[in-house]
Amino acid sequence: MERSVDILLIGGGVASVRCARTLRREGFDGSILIAGAEEVAPYNRPPLSKELLRDELPDELVAAEPESWYDRRAITLLTGTTVDRLDLASRRADLDDATSIRFDRCLIATGASPIPLTMPGAEHGMLLRTLADARQLRSRALAAGAGARVVVVGGGFIGVEVASGLASLGLRPIILEREPALWGGSLGERMAAWGRERLRATGVETRLGASATRLDPDAVWVGDERIEAAFAIVGIGVRPRVALGVAAGLAEADGIITDTEQRTNHPAAWSAGDVARTAGLRVEHWHSARESGERAGRSMLGLPVAQASAPWLFTEVGGTTVDIVGAARDWDEERWIRPDGVLAFLAGERVVQLAIIGSALDPVIARGLVDAGASSSDLEGAVRQGVDV
């Protein structure tokens, strides 16, 4: 069987939903179809390692849009549906149920997959990427009970968030991070030191320069040391799901390559979200998925597309919120502008990245400062103004 749509959105996540929302908001009245591999409607992923771990929340509270939204906007949603093959020359997508879809334009927003461990007993490590994963993790944590030792393999954003959530449930997490600093050192020494102290204060032990070498059902090994654990969860990063796009002839380099309007190297295809590498940068976070999906929608309609703002991601450390604005690869200095509140990453006196703890500075203002290449004195003034207000 074959059907036709004007715009096919491949991937059941926030990028596809925001693209569809933008298309309708801008007056597009053609047909739109979203094809998502998961059995549930698109949802927001940040709560999986935060609110959904701490509390028993209904699915509708994490949904990207209410289920009725798709009908109201005349958007066809196919869940549990995988696109097996994409032929951009004939503009046809072959689905896993042996049906095909003809389209005029498509968005590839296939997201990313957790990187699994490759070691003896790796199958004993839980992964966290889907709503089902989050439900299983919470169930395991409650079954283990307060005081149970658990091991989190990986001290990046997911690992730190999960360890924080497990500690809030009364468990005793140990983070094993192979690098000498939390977040693999990507947030510098001062932020890593703050994070480690915050975790310690909330009952999370961190072991730096430590790599798991084997997993058992009830233990994690680090060399010859056996760490007893009710369970282990693995968060060592993700890989973009590029296979579909690459097989269709799209350019790829740690993500499907796009320009600033989310266009790929084929005129019928755009890409957004975790799978897209836009203007040399791939950002794995909710704000990027939302904003890149919106840019793709406007681009598909030939409308002006605003320049992307500095990347913005939010996380939690021991129950404290942290916003990271900017994605600097290097800097000259890390300077606390407000002690334990605003940490500036400076190139000379220019602000290239900010870490904001506990809402010490409005992230929207912070993005404006980073976008403008503001000076440290500009930042100090903004922080003082925020405190005065």
N, C-alpha and C positions, 0 to 999 in steps of 0.2 A: 504494500500500500504506500502511496506517496501523497503528501500534502504540501501546500505552499503557504509561506508567510512572507511578509515584507522584511521583518527583522527577527533574526534568531539570536537569542542570548544563551550561550552555552556555559552553564555553571549556575548552581542554585545558591548563590551567596549574595552578600550585600552589594557587590559591584553590579551584578545583573539587575537587581531590584532598583538600585538608584539610577541605572541607565534607563530602565523602563519608566520610572517615575518622571525622569527628565524629559523623555520623549513625549509623554502625555502632557506634561505641564507646558511644553513648548508648542502644543497644538497638533502633534502628529496623530493622525487618525487611522493610520494603516494597521495591519495586523502585527502583533508582537507575541512571540512564544519564548518562554523560559524553560530550558531543559536542565534539570538538576539530578545528580546521581543519588543523592540521599532520599530516603523515603518520606521525609518531612519537608514542609514548606521552608523557604529560606529564613535563617535566623542570624542573630548577632553572636559572634564567637567570643568577644571579650568576657562575657559573664561565665563562660565555661570554667575558667580557672579562678573565678572570683565569687560572684554572688551565688551561682549554681552549686558551687562546692560547699559554701557555708550554710545555705538555706535550701529548703525544699520548695522550689519555685515552679509554677505551672509553665508549660511551654509557651503560652501566649505572651508571657512577660519578656521573653527573649526573641520573639518573632520579629523579623525585619519589617513586616507589615501584617495586619490582621488577614486571615484567610479570605474574608469577604472583599478585601481591597482589590484582589486580582479580578474578580468578576465585575466589580464596579468600574474598573479601568479597562475592561475588555482585554485583559492580558491572560493568555493561556499559560497555565503552569503545569508542567509535566514533572512529577517527582519520581524517584526511582528509575530514572531514565539516563542512560549513558550514550553519548555520541561516540560511536566506534571509529568513524571515518569522516573526514571533511574534505570534500573536493571543491576547492575554491574556483577552479576553472569553469566547472558546470554549476557552481553555487548550489551544492547538494550536500546534505548531512545524512549519513546512514546511522540509524539508531540500533541499540542492542536488541530491540524486539523485531528486527527485520523490516522495519518501516523506514521511509526516507522523507526528508523535508527539503523542499526547494526554498531558497531564500534570495533576497536581494542584497542584504547586508547582514553581517553577523558580528557578535562580540564573543571573544574567547576569554572567559573569566573562570577558568578551571581551578584556580586556587593553588594550594600547595599540600604536600603530604609530609607527615612527621618522618624524620630520619630515624630508622630503627637501629638498635645496637647490633653489632656483629661480633658476638662472643658466645662462649658456651652458656646455655641457659637464657639466651636473649628473649625467648618466648615468654619468660616469666615477668618481663617488664611491661607494665601498662603504658599505653600511649594516650595522649589527650588531644583530640582534634575535632571530634563530633559531639553532638548532643548526647548520643548514646554512650560515648566514652565518659562524658561528665557524669551521667547518671550512675554508671558503673563505679566510677571512682568514689563518689559520695557514698554509695552503698558499701563499698569495701571499707571505707574509713569508719563509718558508723558501726560496721560489724567488728572491726578491730578494737574499737572502744578507746576511751580516754587512757592516756599513758602508754599506748602502744608505740613501739619504735617503727618508723617507716623511713625508707631511703628514697631521695629524689636524685636521680642521675642527671646532672646538668644544672648549672647555676646561671642560666640566662633568664630572660623575662618570664617564660612559662614556668621554669623550675622554681624561681623565687616566689612567683604568685601562688603556685600550688603548695609549696612548703608553708607559706603564710596562711593559706586557707586551712590546711591540715592542722597547723598549730592552734588556730582559732577553735577547732573542734576538740582540742585537748590531746591530740596526738603529739609525738615527739619526733619531728623530722630531722634527718641529717641530709644536707645538700653535699653532693660530691661534684666539685667543679675542677676539671683538669687544668684550667688556666690558673695563673697566680692571683686572679682577681675575679670578683663577681662580674656577671655579664661579659665574660671573656675579656675584660679590660676595655670594652668599647665605650664605657662611660668614665674612664679615667680613674685615678687613684683615690681622689677625695670622695667621689660618689660611691665608689666600691667600699671604702672604709665606712662611710655612713651606713650603707646598706647592711654590711656585715654586723655592725653594732646594733642596728635596729632589729635585725633578725634574732640576734642573741638575746635581746631584751624581751622578745616575744616567744622564746623557747625553741628557736631553730638553731641547730648547730651547723656551721659551714666548715667544710674541709677543702681547702684550696690546693691545687696541684695534685689532686687525688682522682684517679681514674678507676672505675669499676672494671674488673677483669673477668668476673663470672657471676651469674645470677642463679640462685637456687629458689625453690618455692618459698623458703622461709629465711633467706639470707642473701646478702650481697657481699662479694669478695673484692677486696682491694689488695692485690698481690696475695700474700699469705694471711692477711687479716680477714676474719669472718665477722661481718656485722649482721647480727640477728635483726630481722625485719618482718613485720606482718605482711608487707608487700613492698614492691618497688615501682616507682613511676619514672618514665624516661622522658626528658625534655631536652634534647640536644640539637634542636633546630629543625627546619623543614626544607624541602626541595620543591621548587615550582613544578607544577604538572604541565610540562611543555610538550609531551609526546604527541598529542593531537595536532597542535599547531605546527610542530616541526615536520610531521609526516605530510602536512598540507603545503609545505614549502615556505613556512614563515621563518624569518631570521630569529636566531636565539643565541643568547649568551647569559646564562644564569637567569633565564626569564625570556619571554617573547619580547623582542625589541619593538618599541613604539616611539613615535615622536611625542611632542608635548600635547598633542591633541588625541593621543591614544591610537593613532593610525599605525598599522603594521606596514610591511613592505608589499602587501596586496591591497588593491583599492576596495575590495569587498569586506575586508576584515579589520576589526579593531580589537584591542586587548586591554584589560583593566584588572585591578585587584592584585593579589599576591603573585600571580603568574606573570605580570607585566613588568618589563624593565623599561621605564620611561625616562628618556633623556639621560641614560646611563645610571639610573638609580632604581632599585627595586625595594619597596618598603612593605613589610609584612604587618600591616595594622589596619584597624577599622577605618580610621579617618582617610587613609590612602585609598582603601577599597571604595568608600563612599564617594570621595571626590573624583577619583579617576573614572568611576562609572558615570558620574554626572558629566564630566568632560567628554567622554565617549558619546553620550547621548546628544550633546550639542554638536559635536563634530559630525556625527552621522547625518544631521539635518543641515549641515553647512552653515551653522551659526557661529558667531565669534566665541572663542574659548579663552577664558581668563588664564593667565599664567598661574601655574601651580605655586602655592605657598610653601614655606618650609615644612618638611615632614613634622608631624605631631603624633606622638604616641603616648598613651597613658598606661600606667601600671600600678601595682600595689606592692608595698614592702611592709610586712608585719602590720597590716591594717592601715598603713599610711599611704595616701595617694601620692603618686609622682607623675609629673608630666615632663616628657622630653621633647623639646622643640629644636629642630635642626638635625642634620645628620653629617656632622663634620668628620672627616677621616683623620684629620690631625689638627693640632692647635699648639699654641706656645705656652699657654698658662691656664690653670684652673683656679678660679678665684671666687670665694664666697662673697657675694654682694650683700646677702642677708644671711647671717649664720644659720646653718641647717634649714634654710628656706629657699634661697635662690643661688644656684651655682652657675657661674658663667664660664664658658670655654672660649678663650680669647686667642685671636691671631693678631699679634700686636695689641692694639686696644679695640679691635673690632670684634663684636660678638658674633660667633659662628654657631653656637649651640648653647642651650640653656637646660638645666635641670631644675624643676620647680617642685618643691616638697610641700604637701599639705595646702595647696592653693595659695601659696604666698604671693603669687603674681598671676593675673588673668592670662591663660594660655593664648588667647586671641591677641592681647597686647604683646605677648612674648613673640608670637609669630611675626607680627608687624615689625618688631625690632630686628629680628634675625633677617627677615626679607630685605629690610632697608640697610643692612650692614651697619647697624647702630654702634656707637662707641660705648665703652664701659661707663662713661659719665652719663650718657643718655639712659642707659639701663638703670644706673643708680637713681636718677631722677624719677624714672617710672616706678621703681620699687618704693621710693619715699612717698610719692603721690598715692600709691596704693595703700600704704600703711596709714597715711593721713586720712584718706577717705574712710 
